[in-house]
Amino acid sequence: MKINQNPALLAALTVLLLTALPAQAFDDAQYPDFRGQWSRPASAAWDPTKPGGLGQRAPLTPEYQALLEANLKLRNNGSQDYNRQAFCYPSGMPRMMIAYEPLEFIVTPEVTYIRSDHLTEIRHIYTDGRDWPAALRPAFTGTSIGKWIDDDGDGKYDALEVETRGFKGPRAFDANGMDMHKNNQTVIKERFSLDKANPNLLHDLVTTIDSALTRPWTVTRDFNREPNPIWLESDCHEANGHVSLRGESYFIGGGGFLMPTRQSQPAPDLRHFNQGAR
């Protein structure tokens, strides 16, 4: 009997052949080349074009401007209590994009991952066409939904536009004490694109909308592609010497002893230790 004389057998063989074929390959030529290791070329202040701290001239509300000034006083007195990252809290968004350690972008059709060895953070930017869910599970990195953009209509994507919502805190812009609002209603919009003249330069145009700000704040953070990347493990707890005890910041020195971080700093309360032991 010939196969084409049995429609049921022909249909079964067709399904078998189709399911046996490999899935369509990911056409990475359609996407910009974000591969490699990306390092920040400039300052770790949130706006890399301006000095840190008050020099950022951030559009803060009076309440959060006063908080910044108070945090700067703590920093100048040697305290790191205002800087949760010093005690291994996640950077979260948008601070993660400062890239204290180099970033890695992993592009797939459904999701783009941004990975950082610093505090082992990773972002998932969903590009599968999903809409915002009715409820978001709060996270330091939030939930990111993105869309690839073809600016010039040549059939290849030029940029990735992203919106991120659904945060938990505490979070800050950078290490200088610019806290984000405690209501965590932040919305962050980004546009990632390679420089048209230099494909080894990546731009991240970031607009932050937050209740600690009087208006949306837009900055551009740039990253340089490392030609010969070496990925190093970064473990916050392993190398962290910061200790906070009852509102006082101390530091563990190279010999393993507790050290002050400012002049005339009181020693920690040792009431539960044997004072006479040597």
C-alpha positions as CSV (number, residue, x, y, z in Angstrom):
1,M,0.0,0.0,0.0
2,K,1.3,3.4,-0.9
3,I,1.5,6.0,1.9
4,N,-0.3,8.7,-0.2
5,Q,-3.3,6.3,-0.5
6,N,-3.8,6.4,3.3
7,P,-4.6,9.9,4.4
8,A,-4.5,9.0,8.1
9,L,-1.0,7.4,7.9
10,L,0.2,10.4,5.8
11,A,-1.0,12.9,8.4
12,A,0.6,10.9,11.2
13,L,3.9,10.8,9.4
14,T,3.7,14.5,8.7
15,V,3.2,15.3,12.4
16,L,6.1,13.0,13.4
17,L,8.4,14.7,10.9
18,L,7.5,18.2,12.1
19,T,7.9,17.4,15.7
20,A,11.3,15.7,15.0
21,L,12.6,18.9,13.2
22,P,14.8,21.2,15.4
23,A,13.2,24.4,16.6
24,Q,13.8,27.5,14.5
25,A,17.2,28.9,15.4
26,F,17.5,32.3,17.2
27,D,18.4,34.8,14.5
28,D,20.8,37.0,16.5
29,A,21.6,39.0,13.4
30,Q,18.2,40.7,13.9
31,Y,19.3,42.1,17.3
32,P,22.1,44.5,18.3
33,D,25.2,42.9,19.5
34,F,25.1,43.3,23.3
35,R,27.5,40.3,23.8
36,G,30.5,40.6,26.0
37,Q,31.4,42.3,29.3
38,W,30.3,45.9,29.9
39,S,32.2,48.2,32.3
40,R,31.4,51.8,33.4
41,P,33.9,54.3,32.1
42,A,33.0,57.0,34.6
43,S,32.0,57.9,38.1
44,A,29.8,55.8,40.4
45,A,27.6,58.8,41.1
46,W,24.2,58.3,39.6
47,D,24.6,61.1,37.1
48,P,28.1,60.3,35.9
49,T,28.5,63.8,34.3
50,K,28.2,65.6,37.7
51,P,30.1,65.4,41.1
52,G,28.6,63.1,43.7
53,G,26.4,64.1,46.7
54,L,25.1,67.6,46.5
55,G,26.9,68.1,43.2
56,Q,24.3,65.9,41.5
57,R,21.7,68.6,41.9
58,A,19.1,65.9,41.9
59,P,15.5,67.2,41.7
60,L,14.7,66.0,45.2
61,T,11.7,67.0,47.3
62,P,12.6,69.1,50.4
63,E,12.1,66.0,52.6
64,Y,14.5,63.9,50.6
65,Q,17.0,66.7,50.1
66,A,17.2,67.0,53.9
67,L,17.6,63.2,54.1
68,L,20.5,63.4,51.6
69,E,22.2,66.1,53.6
70,A,21.8,64.1,56.8
71,N,23.2,61.0,55.1
72,L,26.2,63.0,53.8
73,K,26.9,64.0,57.4
74,L,26.9,60.4,58.4
75,R,29.2,59.5,55.6
76,N,31.6,62.3,56.5
77,N,31.7,61.0,60.1
78,G,32.7,57.6,58.9
79,S,29.3,55.9,59.1
80,Q,27.9,53.6,56.4
81,D,24.6,53.0,58.2
82,Y,22.8,55.0,55.5
83,N,24.3,52.8,52.7
84,R,22.6,49.4,52.9
85,Q,24.8,48.0,50.2
86,A,27.7,48.2,52.5
87,F,26.0,45.5,54.5
88,C,25.3,43.3,51.4
89,Y,21.7,44.5,50.7
90,P,21.0,44.3,47.0
91,S,21.5,47.4,45.0
92,G,18.2,47.0,43.2
93,M,17.0,49.3,40.5
94,P,18.2,51.7,39.3
95,R,21.4,51.6,41.3
96,M,22.3,48.2,39.9
97,M,22.9,49.9,36.5
98,I,25.9,51.8,38.0
99,A,27.8,48.5,37.3
100,Y,30.1,48.3,40.3
101,E,31.2,45.1,38.7
102,P,30.9,44.6,34.9
103,L,27.5,43.7,33.4
104,E,26.6,40.9,31.0
105,F,23.6,41.1,28.6
106,I,22.1,37.8,27.5
107,V,19.6,38.3,24.7
108,T,16.9,35.8,23.8
109,P,13.6,36.4,21.9
110,E,11.5,36.1,25.0
111,V,13.7,37.7,27.7
112,T,16.9,39.7,28.0
113,Y,18.9,39.0,31.1
114,I,21.3,41.6,32.7
115,R,23.7,39.9,35.1
116,S,26.0,41.4,37.6
117,D,28.5,39.6,39.9
118,H,28.2,42.5,42.3
119,L,25.8,41.2,45.0
120,T,24.9,38.5,42.4
121,E,22.0,40.5,40.9
122,I,20.2,39.6,37.8
123,R,17.4,41.4,35.8
124,H,14.8,39.7,33.6
125,I,13.5,42.0,30.8
126,Y,10.5,40.2,29.3
127,T,10.2,40.9,25.5
128,D,7.6,38.2,24.7
129,G,4.7,40.7,24.3
130,R,3.2,40.2,27.7
131,D,1.2,42.9,29.4
132,W,1.5,44.1,33.0
133,P,-0.1,41.6,35.4
134,A,-2.9,42.7,37.7
135,A,-0.5,42.4,40.7
136,L,3.3,42.5,40.9
137,R,5.4,40.7,43.4
138,P,7.7,43.4,44.9
139,A,11.4,42.9,44.2
140,F,14.6,45.1,44.6
141,T,15.1,44.8,40.8
142,G,11.3,45.2,40.1
143,T,9.6,43.7,37.1
144,S,10.8,44.8,33.6
145,I,8.9,44.6,30.4
146,G,10.7,45.6,27.2
147,K,10.2,46.1,23.5
148,W,12.7,45.9,20.7
149,I,12.7,48.9,18.4
150,D,13.7,49.2,14.7
151,D,14.4,52.9,14.3
152,D,15.3,53.0,10.6
153,G,13.0,50.3,9.3
154,D,15.8,48.0,7.9
155,G,14.4,44.9,9.6
156,K,17.0,44.9,12.4
157,Y,16.5,46.1,15.9
158,D,18.4,49.2,17.0
159,A,17.3,49.6,20.6
160,L,15.6,48.0,23.6
161,E,13.1,50.1,25.4
162,V,12.2,48.9,29.0
163,E,9.8,49.9,31.7
164,T,10.3,48.6,35.3
165,R,7.8,48.7,38.1
166,G,7.0,46.7,41.2
167,F,9.7,47.5,43.7
168,K,10.5,46.9,47.3
169,G,13.0,48.8,49.4
170,P,15.0,50.3,50.8
171,R,16.7,51.5,47.6
172,A,18.9,54.4,46.7
173,F,20.3,56.0,43.6
174,D,24.0,55.6,44.6
175,A,26.4,55.4,47.5
176,N,26.0,59.1,48.4
177,G,22.8,58.9,50.4
178,M,20.2,59.8,47.7
179,D,17.4,57.5,49.0
180,M,14.4,56.6,46.9
181,H,10.9,57.1,48.3
182,K,9.8,54.6,50.9
183,N,6.5,54.0,49.1
184,N,8.4,52.1,46.4
185,Q,6.0,53.4,43.7
186,T,9.0,54.0,41.4
187,V,8.7,53.7,37.6
188,I,11.9,53.5,35.6
189,K,12.1,53.8,31.8
190,E,15.2,52.9,29.8
191,R,16.5,52.8,26.3
192,F,19.5,50.6,25.6
193,S,21.4,51.2,22.3
194,L,24.8,50.9,20.8
195,D,26.6,54.1,19.9
196,K,26.3,54.6,16.1
197,A,30.0,55.5,15.7
198,N,31.4,53.0,18.2
199,P,29.8,49.6,18.6
200,N,31.8,48.9,21.7
201,L,30.0,51.7,23.6
202,L,26.5,51.0,25.0
203,H,24.2,53.8,26.1
204,D,21.5,53.4,28.8
205,L,19.2,56.4,28.8
206,V,17.4,56.1,32.2
207,T,14.4,58.2,33.3
208,T,13.3,57.7,37.0
209,I,9.9,58.7,38.2
210,D,9.8,58.5,42.0
211,S,7.9,60.3,44.8
212,A,11.2,61.5,46.2
213,L,11.7,63.6,43.1
214,T,9.9,66.8,42.0
215,R,10.0,65.7,38.4
216,P,11.3,62.8,36.3
217,W,15.1,62.6,36.4
218,T,16.9,61.5,33.2
219,V,20.5,60.5,33.0
220,T,22.6,58.5,30.5
221,R,24.9,55.8,31.8
222,D,27.5,54.5,29.4
223,F,29.3,51.2,29.3
224,N,32.5,50.1,27.4
225,R,32.8,46.6,26.0
226,E,35.8,44.8,27.3
227,P,37.7,43.2,24.4
228,N,39.2,40.3,26.4
229,P,36.8,39.8,29.4
230,I,37.7,38.0,32.5
231,W,34.8,37.3,34.9
232,L,35.8,37.5,38.5
233,E,33.7,36.2,41.4
234,S,32.5,38.9,43.8
235,D,31.2,37.8,47.2
236,C,30.0,40.6,49.3
237,H,30.0,38.7,52.6
238,E,33.5,37.2,52.0
239,A,35.2,40.6,51.7
240,N,32.9,42.9,53.6
241,G,34.5,44.6,56.6
242,H,31.6,46.9,57.6
243,V,29.8,46.2,60.9
244,S,26.9,48.2,62.3
245,L,26.2,48.0,66.0
246,R,23.4,50.0,67.7
247,G,23.7,52.8,65.1
248,E,27.5,52.9,65.0
249,S,29.5,51.8,62.0
250,Y,32.8,50.0,62.7
251,F,35.3,48.3,60.4
252,I,37.1,45.0,60.8
253,G,40.7,45.5,60.0
254,G,43.2,43.2,58.3
255,G,44.1,41.6,61.6
256,G,40.5,40.7,62.4
257,F,40.1,43.4,65.0
258,L,37.2,45.9,65.3
259,M,38.3,49.4,64.3
260,P,36.7,52.8,64.7
261,T,35.6,54.7,61.6
262,R,35.9,58.2,63.1
263,Q,37.8,60.0,65.8
264,S,36.6,59.7,69.4
265,Q,34.1,57.0,68.4
266,P,32.8,55.1,71.4
267,A,33.6,51.4,71.7
268,P,30.7,49.0,71.4
269,D,28.8,48.0,74.5
270,L,30.5,44.9,76.0
271,R,28.2,44.3,78.9
272,H,27.5,40.7,77.9
273,F,31.2,39.8,77.6
274,N,33.7,38.9,80.4
275,Q,35.5,42.2,80.9
276,G,38.2,40.6,82.9
277,A,39.2,38.0,80.3
278,R,42.4,38.6,78.4
